[in-house]
Amino acid sequence: MLEAMEFCASDYGTEVDRILGLDGSGLRPMPLAPLGCASEEARAELKRWKARELFPGAYSAEGALAGLYLYFSCLDEAHAIAQDLNTSEGSYWHGIMHRQEPDAANAGYWFRQVGRHPVFAELRLPGDREWDPFEFIELCETARVRPGSDEEALAMRLQSVEWQRLFDYCARGKASH
């Protein structure tokens, strides 16, 4: 089974480390269908920054900022950024946001826009199978109506790994791609 990467919030700078430190430092399982922003303090902090200020030299500073909003379940802010980001990363964050909304059909639309993203190669479905974002949407749909189940815990863990990988992809410098 795919485990979380060695994610270290401090790899992304002092401010990002501080902001992620408000709730789990990028390591906590993310809800499949959040009921609202998990941290008003984080939302207020994120609103103070421009993407390029938090992520200078990043491959996709706006994508990384959308990812931070999603980590804290601030779906409206994540949606606004992702919708204006006309890249596969913007579509990917957009798909995750709609998957969490939950709106499986809309999530599927955005994952079709993504195509085959490089992050997919770093992800695995149960049984060590190749990543399929559409199959993962279905897994999340099934798991979210079974709160407290092993299936929900698995889907939340996979979603967190997915978040870490995509966030890292966006936040790292252009030279790493």
QUIWO-V111527 format. One line per field, one symbol per residue. phi: phi as a letter, one per 30 degrees, with the letter a starting at -180 (. if undefined). psi: psi as a letter, one per 20 degrees, with the letter a starting at -180 (. if undefined). burial: + if it has 9 or more other C-alpha atoms within 8 Angstrom, else -. A space follows every 50 residues. Layout:
# QUIWO-V111527
phi=???
psi=???
burial=???
This chain:
# QUIWO-V111527
phi=.dcddddbeddcjdddedddddaihicddcddbdclddbdddedddddcc edddbdiddbeddddeddddecicdddddddddccdbdddddddddeddd ecbeddeeedddddicdededccbdeihdedbddddedddddddcbeidd dddddddddddeeeddddeddddeddc
psi=qprqrnpohiijrgggggghiinikjiqppqhnqjrphohggggghiiqq ghghmpjqgnghghgghgghhjkmhgggggghhinmrhgghghgggghhh hpngghggghhhhgbnqhhhiiqqrqjkqqpohhhhgggggghhjmpirh gggghggghgggggggggghhrqhhi.
burial=---+----+--++--++-+++++-++---+-+++--+-+--++-++---- ++-++-+++++++++++++++++++-+++-+++-+--+++++++++++++ +-++-++++++--+----+++-+++----++----++++++-++-+---- -++-+++++++++++++++++++----
